[in-house]
Structures are given as C-alpha cells and as structure tokens.
C-alpha cells in the first residue's frame, strides 16, 4: 500500500491580487501548512499578534495533488500488483496480502472483509486560493437571489458583519476558494481517476479458522475474522473503464469557505 500528497504553488486568479484581506487569509493558511511540514518536534508554533498579522501578504495560492494506491501501481494507471491480479474464486480469496477488513461498532465479533482487492485514486490540480465572494460565477445575480440577511444577524436581529448586512458587503467578504478547472468537450477529462476492485465481500466471524468438508466452521480462538475465508462472498465490485483500471472523471467549479 502506498500514498502520496503533493503541495505546490499556483498563481492566483481573479481579483485576489487587489484584495489585501483575502491575501492575508491565504498567507496565514500557507504559513500554518509550512510550519506543520517543516517544524521540528522540539519546537512549538507561536501565535502572531495583530501587528504581525497586519504585515503578512501573499502572492500565490496552493496547488494540491493527491495520489493513493492500494495494492496497485501508480506508474501503470492503477494496475494491480501481480499477486492481486488473477481472481480464481479459490486461492485468490485466501490471499492475506490482497484484502482489507472493516470492523463496525457494536459488531466486534465479526469483520466485513474485502477479498483480493486493489484500489487507486489520483487527483491533479485542486487549487486553493484566496478570494472574495464577489469573484464567484454570476456573482451579482447570485447574491441578489440567495442573500439572506438573517443568516448574518444575531438573535436580536443585529448585523454581525462589519458594516451593513447588504449584498455588497457579502460580495466583498474574503474567503478561501477551492476550485477545479472546468472543461468542455472532453477537456480535463481524466484529471480525476478512480479505480476499485475486489473479488469477494463477506462477513467473517472471529474465533474460527475456516470450514470443514461438511461446511461447518472450525473453531480457533486465536483467529480474527479478517484472517479467514469461511463465509461465501455475497458480492464483488469493479470500477474502471475501457482504457484501463481507473475510471476517468471530469468535473469543475468553485467552493468558497468564509467566516466572520
């Protein structure tokens, strides 16, 4: 099993370069991420006062790419490792290296076991950037049609925002924008790739090692459910496409996170 997360800078878009508050929010977020990645265990993070925060500026956003491969090859488009690639309904279901188990709360006597499986997830260019809410698509009509002043007021009806609770105030609010490139006619198709396969899925009980010739469970108090192949599988699953072991997905849009 292997996983990898990459973080790298990306040039900001929209009007963010002209909004100091938005830049400060992004810069603060980047500082936190950088400190977590590079700080030594013997040093603790120190809080910044208002004066120090006021001098912080930012010029770039953050580009997130994620790769997760379980029993599969990242350089072969999610192809399974050799021992997890040939389902046969027999020894392949017994292979301990090609399964994973899930134990549910209040069901500690048994496991949900995925047998002879592999999975992969690959996401490229997920951008995190500073922005203002007015930079969203169709901002003028959106804020006019969906703005609800009550959501920004306390119990007595007083506005909680700096200034008035108006459409213009909301449009100027700084926030973090999580975005993915939109494509048409196949553009960006495959920027998200996801594949999953398992040959069998079964609920396996603790305290048994398998079944005898008559189909009866063989007691063994040292065994847990994820280690055995005693119950018949009730389903299998394969998520892929005609081009390989991963289904390719295209989507796009922006998600804004803000507070006050």
C-alpha positions, 0 to 999 in steps of 0.5 A: 500500500502506498500514498502520496500528497503533493503541495505546490504553488499556483498563481492566483486568479481573479481579483485576489491580487487587489484584495489585501484581506483575502491575501492575508487569509491565504498567507496565514493558511500557507504559513500554518501548512509550512510550519506543520511540514517543516517544524521540528518536534522540539519546537512549538508554533507561536501565535502572531499578534495583530501587528504581525498579522497586519504585515503578512501578504501573499502572492500565490495560492496552493496547488494540491495533488493527491495520489493513493494506491492500494495494492496497485501501481501508480506508474501503470494507471492503477494496475494491480500488483501481480499477486492481486491480479488473477481472481480464481474464486479459490486461492485468490480469496485466501490471499492475506496480502490482497484484502482489507477488513472493516470492523463496525461498532457494536459488531466486534465479533465479526469483520466485513472483509474485502477479498483480493482487492486493489484500489487507486485514486489520483487527483491533479490540480485542486487549487486553493486560493484566496478570494472574495465572494464577489469573484464567484460565477454570476456573482451579482445575480447570485447574491441578489437571489440567495442573500439572506440577511438573517443568516448574518444577524444575531438573535436580536436581529443585529448585523454581525458583519462589519458594516451593513448586512447588504449584498455588497458587503457579502460580495466583498467578504474574503474567503478561501476558494477551492476550485477545479478547472472546468472543461468542455468537450472532453477537456480535463477529462481524466484529471480525476481517476478512480479505480476499485476492485475486489473479488469477494465481500463477506462477513467473517466471524472471529474465533474460527479458522475456516470450514470443514468438508461438511461446511461447518466452521472450525473453531480457533480462538486465536483467529480474527475474522479478517484472517479467514475465508469461511463465509461465501462472498455475497458480492464483488465490485469493479470500477474502471473503464475501457482504457484501463483500471481507473475510471476517468472523471471530469468535473469543475467549479468553485467552493468558497469557505468564509467566516466572520 
